[in-house]
């Protein structure tokens, strides 16, 4: 050990060889020097307390930190006493260099701080499996306070019972025998009974002779991971049940278009089992006539040229030859592996229904055409004798007749002309339904044509004591190109109808311009009256074929 004499002020009077070696100086350099010269600056305050102890006590001990020639810090555990000499009181100091032990203890403290900051269970066990150290997380997991000594505790005491200690002891043994880390999943029970599931790693640290010196154990709380795994399993199970209960086929393929997954709906619809289908290409199950369309729609997805495709093709079926399938396909790319996933929806019944509707529509159109042709032929045939009746009646009226005979002749001609009007209207209706009604545009004076068209109904209005007024806005062009016959026909029908349902007042025929753009104009023709009107809830009905707002009007107003 280090032995030296120094005065109460710290001046060295004698040093032994060990002191010279520890401080890295010769005896001549040390004798006469003051101990303060070998004290690190940050330890000056401690050195002053050391001198005070020397002056006050005959015997004292403690720890003093010195600094050697190379800057090395030296921790001396000293035991000193004061004695009297010819030169006055001297301190005989006897110290032992414990620097290595202090460094180890410091390292252990730093390591403990690091380990205490870890959220994982960290523990060390001696070669017999008895605990020697637990970090903060390990103590919290076991329910031990910071002050509880772990030395002397058994594994059962530490981990909560035999059932928890047994797998832990087996892991220690396996690590010892194999010489490799042993990884297991087990549980650690808290003092309050809570069990924490952990994934642990046990390492057996051996010496150069192969004997185990200690065990290191690191365990991580896997409660959250297990919850996540249970949630994922439950979610996957729910998803599987949903997918398997769907009526639509769910499918996946690889980059070559080979089936890799099909839900049970595939077998229910086509009759093909998974063993017959998986591992084979989609196109093998498409009927020959539709295969080209299928390849044209699916290959761009497999090549990554397109993201989505939707089409209808026929897939082979064990039961009835084929089934129409609506394909919704989407390109997938999982970690660089391209494929296709999507659904197949059986639309066979919809296709059959759609085809039936088309056929029914075609048959209805054919029947309508036949009806229109029949009505047109009948109308043409009926007009000939009616025109004959009108012509002969006109000739008859040109002869000498009695007043009664003339009235009867006028009645015959009027009835015949009314009948001819009805026949012409029926013929026009048949042309409209057959899509053969033509518009013959010609140039004409609108105002003159309007006056001419309304002349017959003007007489009818005067007979009922009504006023028939025509209003043409100034911006309406005088000469237009349109079909005067159709305009006349519509205006006469509307004006005649307005006069029929008006008892007193005015019937107005009004023409206004919606827009005039150069040589193009949009005109509005409106007929208004002061008659009985039409209820709001009947406005849609009057535009249906052979419908009136009120059926009793036929009897009262003649249609």
C-alpha atoms as one frame of an Amber mdcrd trajectory, in Angstrom:
protein
   0.000   0.000   0.000   0.889   3.682  -0.157   2.618   5.014   2.973   3.645
   8.583   3.573   4.163  11.179   6.287   2.943  14.730   5.853   2.501  17.770
   8.035  -0.889  19.169   9.005  -0.683  21.589   6.057  -0.122  18.650   3.634
   3.659  18.960   3.059   5.138  15.536   2.340   8.003  14.478   4.618   8.364
  10.796   3.660   6.939   8.500   0.936   7.513   4.809   0.241   8.196   3.234
  -3.138   4.558   2.306  -3.677   3.595   5.972  -3.368   6.185   6.873  -5.977
   4.826   4.255  -8.398   1.176   5.236  -7.876   1.836   8.949  -8.394   4.386
   8.358 -11.170   7.086  10.535  -9.607  10.480  10.058  -7.913  10.999  10.358
  -4.187  12.937  13.600  -4.675  10.009  15.087  -6.606   7.577  14.175  -3.841
   9.514  15.086  -0.663   8.752  18.722   0.206   5.830  18.917  -2.224   2.316
  19.609  -0.934  -0.409  17.002  -1.427  -2.566  19.745  -2.989  -0.355  19.555
  -6.064  -1.649  16.016  -6.665  -5.342  16.747  -6.030  -7.626  17.347  -9.084
  -9.132  20.819  -9.068 -12.708  19.548  -8.646 -11.628  17.732  -5.451 -10.005
  20.762  -3.707 -12.980  21.176  -1.381 -12.720  17.542  -0.307  -8.992  17.965
   0.294  -9.642  20.921   2.624 -12.011  18.730   4.680  -9.246  16.074   4.755
  -6.799  18.565   6.346  -9.437  19.667   8.841  -9.924  16.046   9.920  -6.156
  15.666  10.337  -6.014  18.724  12.621  -9.016  17.656  14.726  -8.635  13.887
  15.102  -5.889  11.595  16.152  -7.248   8.802  13.945  -9.405   9.127  10.794
 -10.198   7.272   7.574 -11.897   7.909   4.222 -11.444   8.145   0.455  -9.127
  10.606  -1.249  -8.786  11.131  -5.000  -5.324  11.948  -6.389  -3.999  12.553
  -9.880  -0.894  10.842 -11.218   1.737  12.200 -13.569  -0.104  10.915 -16.655
  -3.411  12.421 -15.547  -4.717   9.126 -14.243  -7.179   9.467 -11.364  -6.253
   7.434  -8.280  -8.764   6.507  -5.589  -7.082   5.849  -2.241  -8.896   4.311
   0.708  -6.887   5.599   3.647  -6.541   5.028   7.387  -4.463   7.767   9.089
  -3.397   8.786  12.542  -1.536  11.820  13.929   1.638  11.509  16.008   4.108
  13.917  17.497   7.611  14.234  16.061  10.633  16.487  16.623   9.298  18.655
  13.759   5.814  18.876  15.250   2.617  16.835  14.568   2.773  14.590  11.540
   0.125  12.510   9.777   1.042   8.953   8.995  -1.126   8.053   5.995  -1.671
   4.476   4.859  -3.720   4.081   1.673  -4.789   1.324  -0.709  -5.316   2.015
  -4.437  -8.960   1.033  -5.130  -9.201   2.847  -8.496 -10.143  -0.293 -10.424
 -12.905  -1.146  -7.987 -14.233   2.417  -8.097 -14.239   2.354 -11.900 -16.109
  -0.942 -11.899 -18.634   0.366  -9.418 -19.063   3.506 -11.529 -19.499   1.388
 -14.619 -22.061  -0.723 -12.782 -23.972   2.382 -11.739 -23.973   3.728 -15.289
 -25.066   0.349 -16.615 -27.841   0.224 -14.018 -29.062   3.658 -15.149 -29.052
   2.511 -18.774 -30.844  -0.727 -17.958 -33.370   1.119 -15.772 -34.259   3.304
 -18.752 -35.172   0.234 -20.817 -38.897  -0.641 -21.028 -37.962  -4.339 -21.247
 -37.548  -6.783 -18.362 -33.754  -7.152 -17.798 -32.362  -9.439 -15.088 -29.149
 -11.260 -14.171 -29.007 -14.607 -12.389 -26.024 -16.407 -10.871 -24.858 -19.798
 -12.069 -27.413 -21.489  -9.795 -30.300 -19.497 -11.291 -30.735 -17.155  -8.312
 -31.516 -13.491  -9.154 -28.744 -10.954  -8.552 -30.086  -7.894 -10.431 -33.438
  -6.657 -11.789 -33.902  -3.393 -13.661 -36.807  -1.032 -12.971 -39.100  -2.564
 -15.625 -38.457  -6.059 -14.234 -39.271  -4.939 -10.700 -42.480  -3.254 -11.917
 -43.500  -6.377 -13.831 -42.911  -8.590 -10.780 -44.424  -6.109  -8.327 -41.191
  -5.492  -6.382 -40.354  -2.088  -4.922 -37.062  -0.331  -5.647 -35.801  -1.133
  -2.158 -36.637  -4.845  -2.169 -33.486  -6.951  -2.202 -33.573  -9.642  -4.880
 -30.712 -11.708  -3.465 -32.147 -14.756  -1.800 -35.427 -14.731  -3.715 -36.392
 -17.963  -5.494 -37.730 -18.061  -9.031 -41.159 -18.892  -7.615 -40.993 -15.782
  -5.382 -39.847 -13.644  -8.275 -42.127 -14.815 -11.072 -45.293 -15.520  -9.120
 -45.461 -19.276  -8.755 -44.343 -22.723  -9.884 -46.276 -22.601 -13.152 -44.380
 -19.439 -14.164 -40.998 -20.555 -12.733 -40.965 -23.960 -14.483 -40.716 -22.732
 -18.119 -38.243 -20.080 -16.990 -36.030 -22.708 -15.327 -36.284 -24.866 -18.486
 -35.116 -21.925 -20.587 -32.081 -21.435 -18.310 -31.198 -25.106 -18.667 -31.608
 -25.068 -22.441 -29.360 -21.998 -22.751 -26.726 -23.722 -20.564 -26.782 -26.984
 -22.518 -26.855 -25.528 -26.037 -24.637 -22.529 -25.398 -26.948 -20.450 -27.568
 -29.651 -17.937 -26.643 -32.970 -19.584 -25.805 -36.080 -17.747 -26.975 -39.478
 -18.614 -25.514 -42.834 -17.061 -24.718 -44.062 -17.319 -21.140 -45.751 -15.258
 -18.439 -44.633 -13.266 -15.381 -47.163 -12.821 -12.602 -47.329  -9.589 -10.602
 -47.737  -9.634  -6.823 -51.378  -8.574  -7.342 -52.060 -11.593  -9.575 -51.861
  -9.917 -12.975 -50.125 -12.080 -15.580 -47.988 -10.351 -18.199 -47.247 -12.409
 -21.320 -43.634 -11.959 -22.410 -41.271 -13.033 -25.160 -37.945 -13.717 -23.445
 -34.370 -14.426 -24.454 -32.054 -16.247 -22.023 -28.274 -16.079 -22.524 -25.847
 -18.245 -20.521 -22.503 -16.477 -20.107 -19.674 -18.972 -19.665 -15.993 -18.660
 -18.746 -12.997 -19.934 -20.696 -13.538 -23.379 -19.232 -17.130 -23.565 -20.462
 -18.715 -23.269 -17.032 -21.638 -20.859 -16.672 -20.801 -17.765 -14.659 -24.176
 -16.007 -14.898 -27.379 -15.789 -16.936 -28.773 -12.672 -18.609 -32.511 -12.532
 -19.321 -34.310  -9.974 -21.480 -38.119 -10.212 -21.697 -40.553  -7.980 -23.592
 -44.208  -7.427 -22.766 -46.181  -8.845 -25.725 -49.670  -8.057 -24.425 -50.286
  -5.499 -27.175 -48.908  -7.783 -29.867 -51.147 -10.635 -28.716 -54.154  -8.278
 -28.708 -53.291  -7.184 -32.237 -52.897 -10.782 -33.341 -56.274 -11.709 -31.820
 -57.863  -8.697 -33.511 -56.287  -9.607 -36.853 -57.433 -13.235 -36.531 -60.964
 -12.106 -35.640 -60.982  -9.635 -38.536 -59.722 -12.277 -40.951 -62.376 -14.693
 -39.713 -65.129 -12.100 -40.190 -63.782 -11.255 -43.631 -63.629 -14.947 -44.558
 -67.236 -15.491 -43.444 -68.403 -12.466 -45.425 -66.493 -13.468 -48.555 -67.711
 -17.055 -48.380 -71.330 -15.936 -47.955 -71.288 -13.566 -50.953 -73.316 -14.522
 -54.006 -70.699 -12.884 -56.212 -67.519 -14.739 -57.132 -64.386 -13.221 -55.563
 -61.231 -14.153 -57.449 -57.488 -13.536 -57.648 -54.942 -14.521 -60.301 -51.192
 -14.388 -60.697 -49.335 -12.489 -63.429 -50.140 -15.236 -65.965 -53.881 -15.029
 -65.345 -53.939 -18.321 -63.410 -56.561 -18.609 -60.658 -55.003 -18.416 -57.170
 -58.177 -17.825 -55.134 -61.927 -18.354 -55.604 -64.654 -18.114 -52.984 -67.388
 -20.793 -52.718 -69.766 -18.782 -54.953 -67.737 -20.005 -57.967 -68.684 -23.612
 -57.275 -72.307 -22.683 -56.522 -72.689 -20.847 -59.848 -70.614 -22.959 -62.250
 -70.425 -26.345 -60.538 -66.609 -26.429 -60.869 -64.810 -27.311 -57.625 -61.664
 -25.472 -56.437 -59.561 -28.552 -57.283 -60.834 -28.378 -60.870 -60.206 -24.644
 -61.134 -57.261 -23.365 -59.086 -53.970 -23.504 -60.968 -55.667 -23.079 -64.351
 -56.041 -19.930 -66.463 -59.195 -17.815 -66.344 -59.553 -17.985 -70.123 -59.923
 -21.779 -70.019 -63.375 -21.338 -68.453 -64.600 -18.695 -70.933 -66.554 -20.156
 -73.866 -64.751 -20.042 -77.205 -66.938 -17.335 -78.775 -66.176 -14.878 -75.933
 -62.511 -15.735 -75.347 -61.160 -13.070 -77.677 -63.151 -10.351 -75.850 -61.946
 -11.707 -72.494 -58.281 -11.682 -73.550 -58.641  -8.181 -75.003 -59.934  -6.860
 -71.673 -57.826  -8.853 -69.178 -54.346  -8.860 -70.792 -53.780  -5.066 -70.431
 -54.328  -5.506 -66.667 -51.852  -8.377 -66.457 -49.299  -6.307 -68.381 -49.825
  -3.329 -66.064 -51.099  -1.154 -68.946 -54.542  -0.598 -67.421 -55.882  -0.460
 -63.866 -59.544  -1.495 -64.179 -61.722  -3.377 -66.653 -65.424  -4.226 -66.761
 -67.103  -6.473 -69.316 -69.562  -9.349 -69.761 -68.659 -12.799 -71.111 -70.001
 -16.326 -70.846 -68.272 -18.794 -68.509 -68.621 -22.542 -68.838 -70.954 -24.244
 -66.366 -71.443 -27.899 -65.428 -75.152 -27.342 -64.940 -76.472 -25.518 -68.022
 -73.639 -25.084 -70.488 -72.710 -21.488 -69.677 -73.537 -18.551 -67.423 -73.294
 -14.881 -68.320 -70.815 -13.191 -65.962 -70.251  -9.485 -65.394 -66.499  -9.185
 -64.749 -65.103  -6.393 -62.556 -61.318  -6.816 -62.666 -58.580  -4.675 -61.129
 -54.808  -4.885 -61.483 -53.018  -5.749 -58.222 -49.369  -5.260 -57.376 -48.277
  -6.856 -54.115 -44.578  -6.280 -53.475 -43.854  -6.174 -57.185 -45.977  -9.225
 -58.031 -48.579  -8.247 -60.620 -51.917 -10.024 -60.837 -55.636  -9.444 -61.151
 -58.399  -9.512 -58.537 -62.087  -8.748 -58.749 -65.598 -10.162 -58.887 -67.735
 -12.222 -61.241 -71.475 -11.528 -61.001 -73.953 -13.952 -62.520 -76.150 -11.830
 -64.830 -77.697 -14.694 -66.794 -81.236 -13.947 -65.606 -80.812 -10.227 -66.254
 -79.549 -10.966 -69.766 -82.496 -13.260 -70.420 -84.911 -10.665 -69.075 -83.228
  -7.937 -71.131 -83.447 -10.083 -74.256 -87.126 -10.741 -73.513 -87.762  -7.007
 -73.103 -85.996  -6.293 -76.406 -88.031  -8.957 -78.168 -91.239  -7.609 -76.627
 -90.311  -4.103 -77.728 -89.566  -5.263 -81.241 -92.877  -7.118 -81.363 -94.705
  -4.037 -80.028 -93.040  -1.850 -82.649 -93.974  -4.315 -85.353 -97.575  -4.390
 -84.114 -97.632  -0.600 -83.942 -96.367  -0.364 -87.514 -98.990  -2.831 -88.674
-101.685  -0.849 -86.842-100.450   2.423 -88.308-100.334   0.933 -91.806-103.862
  -0.462 -91.313-105.209   2.882 -90.082-103.487   4.713 -92.955-104.956   2.320
 -95.514-108.420   2.535 -93.979-108.180   6.335 -93.809-107.244   6.511 -97.494
-110.095   4.162 -98.354-112.609   6.103 -96.253-111.637   9.510 -97.635-112.618
   8.540-101.174-116.340   7.942-100.479-116.426  10.927 -98.096-115.030  13.186
-100.803-117.670  11.700-103.089-120.385  12.557-100.596-119.077  16.119-100.259
-118.821  16.531-104.034-122.283  15.150-104.746-123.799  17.226-101.948-122.190
  20.349-103.397-123.666  19.543-106.813-127.035  18.904-105.189-126.952  22.296
-103.478-126.344  23.958-106.856-129.787  22.710-108.016-133.200  24.181-107.250
-134.179  23.001-103.785-136.798  23.830-101.253-135.664  25.521 -98.078-136.014
  22.291 -96.102-134.085  20.329 -98.744-131.308  22.920 -98.738-131.003  22.742
 -94.965-130.756  18.982 -95.149-128.119  19.201 -97.904-126.070  21.715 -95.923
-126.267  19.367 -92.926-125.043  16.435 -95.032-122.116  18.443 -96.411-121.168
  19.819 -92.962-121.231  16.348 -91.410-119.177  14.921 -94.267-116.577  17.686
 -93.934-116.399  17.080 -90.156-115.952  13.382 -90.780-113.199  14.102 -93.318
-111.425  16.258 -90.725-111.548  13.387 -88.236-110.209  10.947 -90.843-107.365
  13.332 -91.700-106.503  13.660 -88.003-106.480   9.883 -87.614-104.216   9.605
 -90.655-101.834  12.190 -89.187-101.787  10.293 -85.879-100.917   7.058 -87.648
 -98.133   8.828 -89.516 -96.732  10.189 -86.249 -96.776   6.771 -84.607 -95.162
   5.220 -87.682 -92.525   7.966 -87.725 -93.547   8.972 -91.245 -95.043  12.398
 -90.620 -93.029  14.815 -92.747 -92.477  18.533 -92.430 -92.461  20.431 -95.732
 -90.757  23.793 -95.200 -91.716  26.607 -97.573 -91.441  30.374 -97.424 -94.663
  32.194 -96.504 -96.027  35.346 -94.888 -96.760  34.443 -91.294 -99.299  37.191
 -90.588-101.272  36.511 -93.770-101.238  32.764 -93.118-102.406  33.373 -89.550
-105.377  35.474 -90.721-106.323  32.859 -93.305-106.035  29.963 -90.834-108.197
  31.631 -88.198-110.918  32.806 -90.581-113.161  29.675 -90.106-112.921  29.743
 -86.309-113.489  33.522 -86.251-116.975  32.912 -87.616-117.571  30.277 -84.956
-116.436  32.697 -82.234-118.746  35.448 -83.475-121.681  33.048 -83.430-120.983
  32.410 -79.689-120.575  36.120 -79.010-116.821  35.808 -78.336-113.929  37.988
 -79.452-111.044  36.260 -81.278-107.946  38.447 -80.985-104.592  37.883 -82.726
-101.398  39.503 -81.401 -98.090  39.289 -83.278 -95.082  40.891 -81.591 -93.209
  43.483 -83.700 -89.949  41.511 -83.563 -91.568  38.483 -85.189 -90.351  38.256
 -88.849 -92.985  38.738 -91.564 -91.665  36.015 -93.850 -90.530  32.680 -92.436
 -89.613  29.217 -93.737 -91.655  26.459 -92.095 -94.603  24.128 -92.795 -97.707
  26.372 -92.999-100.024  23.376 -93.205 -98.899  21.983 -89.833 -98.950  25.441
 -88.216-102.458  26.002 -89.547-103.527  22.551 -88.287-102.239  23.128 -84.762
-103.566  26.695 -84.441-107.026  25.778 -85.733-107.258  22.838 -83.301-106.144
  24.937 -80.312-108.322  27.941 -81.200-111.337  25.744 -81.921-110.861  23.988
 -78.585-110.566  27.334 -76.757-113.783  28.607 -78.379-115.573  25.363 -77.540
-114.827  25.700 -73.777-115.358  29.485 -73.507-118.875  30.869 -72.795-118.042
  34.577 -72.844-115.038  36.804 -73.098-112.018  36.642 -75.387-109.851  34.000
 -77.053-106.352  35.277 -77.864-103.821  33.841 -80.324-100.420  35.328 -79.556
 -97.073  34.946 -81.397 -93.844  36.154 -79.769 -90.145  35.758 -80.559 -88.052
  33.732 -78.097 -84.858  34.647 -79.925 -83.843  36.132 -83.301 -80.299  35.462
 -84.494 -79.704  36.622 -88.032 -81.752  34.387 -90.300 -82.752  32.058 -87.447
 -85.682  32.724 -85.143 -87.444  30.777 -82.390 -91.132  31.651 -82.088 -93.707
  30.889 -79.410 -97.368  30.302 -80.416 -99.814  30.594 -77.518-103.614  30.329
 -77.396-105.333  31.606 -74.243-108.994  31.841 -73.345-111.322  32.859 -70.530
-113.090  29.530 -70.420-113.451  26.874 -67.739-109.687  26.142 -67.593-107.860
  22.908 -66.671-107.210  21.747 -63.059-103.511  21.688 -62.168-103.591  17.942
 -61.405-104.963  17.220 -64.896-102.338  19.085 -66.913-100.236  15.958 -67.540
-103.262  13.787 -68.392-104.434  15.847 -71.380-101.215  15.043 -73.290-101.930
  11.296 -73.159-103.597   9.624 -76.115-107.407   9.635 -76.032-107.564  11.253
 -72.579-109.475  14.319 -71.345-109.345  16.258 -68.100-112.985  15.376 -67.433
-114.863  12.611 -69.260-118.188  14.421 -68.834-116.934  17.169 -71.154-117.528
  14.900 -74.133-121.236  14.888 -73.481-121.466  18.601 -72.658-119.091  20.103
 -75.228-118.938  17.408 -77.881-115.409  16.167 -77.226
